[in-house]
């Protein structure tokens, strides 16, 4: 899922690239019904909320609305699948991250390093950009955080988790971050506020991602069935 910059809505996408809109989020198109070489793995909003990018596991990147296309890894050899995308502050570039921690930078996105080729205890599952520094964070399924050109606020890399982490989001002022586990557990670091979680609660389907509400400081969790859980953020509907 991806939130609008004003916190007034969000977009959801599925593996086929269909996009659903909620709240004040506007549909700018999707890949629904189009042939894909690999399943879609993530959606992210442009900084002004008037567009979004979709990225597939093969690194194919698809731009809609005012989102610019700055390149992709589609058709290129990858050592591991792409799992997430993060835009630069001005929206004139983006980073893709693969599960081996490899980073691919396009447009005005600067490369500050990666975990590609390094030993990982667990695979990387997400990335968040630090707009204050132009750097980024990678998160692995054990909650290990790898900071490149960005400050380190903590991790759960040394802890035993009930379920693996599968997504992260940065705070609006870039002084903290959350990550979420598949059981809905939330881990907050830096100035990221804890507003609740689904950890320990029965779920119809595992949690597969989250998005931050920049307006309220809260966040949303999304399940693989399209269910939405709001914490300190308004609910605009589910898929």
C-alpha positions in Angstrom: 0.0 0.0 0.0 0.9 3.7 -0.4 -0.5 6.7 1.4 -1.3 10.1 -0.1 1.1 12.8 1.2 -1.7 14.6 3.1 -2.9 11.4 4.8 -6.3 11.7 3.2 -6.3 8.3 1.5 -4.2 5.4 0.2 -3.8 3.1 -2.7 -3.6 -0.7 -2.6 -2.1 -2.9 -5.3 -2.0 -6.7 -5.8 0.3 -9.1 -7.5 -1.4 -8.5 -10.9 -0.9 -4.8 -10.7 -4.5 -3.8 -10.1 -4.8 -0.6 -8.0 -7.7 0.3 -5.8 -8.2 3.8 -4.4 -9.5 4.9 -0.9 -10.2 8.2 0.6 -8.9 11.1 -1.5 -6.5 8.9 -3.5 -7.0 9.2 -7.2 -6.6 6.4 -9.8 -4.0 7.2 -12.4 -4.0 3.8 -14.0 -2.7 0.3 -13.3 -1.3 -2.8 -14.8 -4.5 -4.8 -14.4 -5.1 -7.0 -17.4 -1.6 -6.4 -18.8 0.9 -9.2 -19.2 3.6 -9.1 -16.5 6.8 -11.0 -16.5 6.8 -11.1 -12.7 4.3 -10.3 -9.9 4.0 -6.8 -8.6 5.7 -6.3 -5.3 5.1 -2.7 -4.2 3.5 0.7 -4.9 4.7 4.1 -3.8 3.3 7.6 -4.2 5.0 10.6 -5.8 5.8 13.4 -3.4 2.8 15.4 -4.5 0.4 12.5 -4.5 -0.5 13.0 -8.1 1.0 9.8 -9.3 2.6 6.6 -8.2 5.1 3.9 -9.3 4.6 0.1 -9.3 7.5 -2.2 -9.1 7.6 -5.9 -10.0 9.8 -8.6 -8.6 11.9 -8.6 -11.8 12.6 -4.9 -11.3 10.2 -3.7 -13.9 9.0 -0.2 -13.0 5.7 1.3 -14.1 4.9 5.0 -13.7 1.4 6.5 -13.6 0.1 10.1 -13.2 3.0 12.6 -12.8 5.4 9.9 -11.8 8.4 10.0 -14.1 10.0 6.9 -15.5 13.8 7.0 -14.8 14.7 3.4 -15.6 14.2 -0.1 -14.3 15.8 -3.5 -13.9 13.2 -5.2 -16.1 14.9 -7.5 -18.6 18.2 -7.4 -16.7 19.8 -10.3 -14.8 19.1 -10.1 -11.0 20.8 -12.1 -8.3 17.6 -11.8 -6.2 14.1 -10.4 -6.7 13.2 -6.7 -6.2 11.0 -6.3 -3.1 10.5 -2.5 -2.7 10.9 1.0 -4.2 11.4 4.4 -2.5 11.3 7.8 -4.3 13.6 10.7 -3.8 12.3 13.8 -2.0 11.6 15.7 -5.3 10.2 12.6 -7.0 12.8 12.8 -9.8 14.3 9.5 -9.0 13.9 6.3 -7.0 15.8 3.4 -5.5 14.9 -0.3 -5.9 16.0 -2.8 -3.4 16.3 -6.6 -3.9 16.1 -9.3 -1.3 19.9 -9.7 -1.2 20.1 -6.0 -0.2 21.3 -4.9 -3.6 20.3 -1.3 -4.5 19.5 0.1 -7.9 19.4 3.9 -8.2 17.7 5.8 -11.0 17.1 9.5 -11.8 18.5 11.8 -9.1 18.6 9.0 -6.5 22.2 8.7 -5.2 23.8 5.4 -4.4 25.2 5.4 -0.9 25.9 1.7 -0.6 24.0 -1.6 -0.3 24.1 -5.1 1.2 24.5 -6.7 -2.2 27.2 -9.3 -2.1 27.4 -9.1 1.7 26.4 -11.9 4.1 22.8 -11.5 5.4 21.3 -13.4 8.3 17.9 -12.9 6.7 16.7 -11.5 3.3 15.9 -7.8 2.9 12.2 -7.0 2.5 11.9 -3.2 2.4 13.4 0.2 2.0 12.6 3.7 3.2 14.2 7.0 2.0 15.6 9.5 4.5 14.6 12.8 2.8 16.7 14.8 5.4 20.0 13.2 4.2 19.2 11.7 0.8 20.1 8.3 2.2 18.0 5.2 2.9 17.4 2.3 5.2 17.0 -1.3 4.3 15.1 -3.7 6.6 15.4 -7.5 6.7 12.9 -10.1 7.9 14.6 -10.4 11.3 14.2 -6.6 11.7 17.8 -5.9 11.0 18.3 -2.4 9.8 21.0 -1.3 7.3 21.5 2.5 7.1 23.2 4.1 4.2 23.7 7.8 4.3 21.0 7.8 7.0 21.1 7.6 10.8 20.6 4.4 12.6 17.7 4.5 15.2 17.6 0.8 16.2 16.5 -2.6 15.1 15.3 -6.0 16.2 18.2 -7.9 14.5 19.3 -9.4 17.8 15.9 -10.3 19.0 13.7 -13.4 18.4 10.5 -12.4 16.6 7.2 -14.3 16.6 6.9 -13.6 12.9 9.1 -12.1 10.2 9.2 -8.4 9.4 7.9 -7.6 5.9 7.7 -3.8 5.5 8.8 -0.5 6.9 7.9 3.2 6.8 9.8 6.4 7.8 8.4 9.2 9.9 7.5 12.5 8.3 10.6 14.3 9.8 12.9 11.4 9.0 13.9 11.0 12.6 12.5 7.5 13.0 10.9 4.5 11.4 8.5 1.7 12.0 8.5 -1.8 10.7 5.8 -4.4 10.7 5.7 -8.2 11.0 3.4 -10.6 9.3 1.4 -11.0 12.5 0.8 -7.3 12.6 3.4 -6.6 15.3 4.8 -3.0 15.1 8.3 -1.9 16.1 8.9 1.8 16.5 12.3 3.5 16.6 13.6 7.1 16.9 10.6 9.5 17.1 8.2 7.0 15.5 5.2 6.8 17.9 3.7 3.5 18.8 -0.1 3.7 18.3 -1.0 0.1 18.5 -0.6 -3.1 16.5 -2.3 -6.4 15.6 0.4 -8.4 17.3 -1.3 -11.2 19.3 -4.7 -10.6 17.6 -6.4 -13.1 15.3 -5.9 -12.2 11.6 -7.8 -13.6 8.6 -4.6 -13.1 6.5 -1.0 -12.1 7.2 0.0 -8.5 7.2 2.1 -7.7 4.1 2.9 -4.0 4.4 2.3 -0.7 6.0 2.2 3.0 5.2 2.7 6.1 7.4 0.1 8.9 7.8 2.2 12.0 7.6 -0.7 14.1 8.8 -1.4 12.3 12.1 1.9 10.5 12.8 -0.1 7.2 12.7 0.0 4.3 10.3 -2.0 1.7 8.4 -1.3 -2.0 8.1 -2.5 -4.0 5.1 -3.2 -7.7 5.0 -2.8 -10.0 2.0 -6.6 -10.1 1.7 -6.7 -6.3 1.4 -7.8 -5.8 5.0 -6.7 -2.5 6.5 -5.9 -1.8 10.1 -5.6 1.9 11.2 -3.7 3.1 14.2 -3.6 6.8 14.9 -4.8 7.2 11.3 -8.3 7.5 9.7 -9.8 4.4 8.0 -10.8 4.9 4.4 -11.9 1.4 3.5 -10.4 -1.9 2.5 -10.0 -3.8 -0.7 
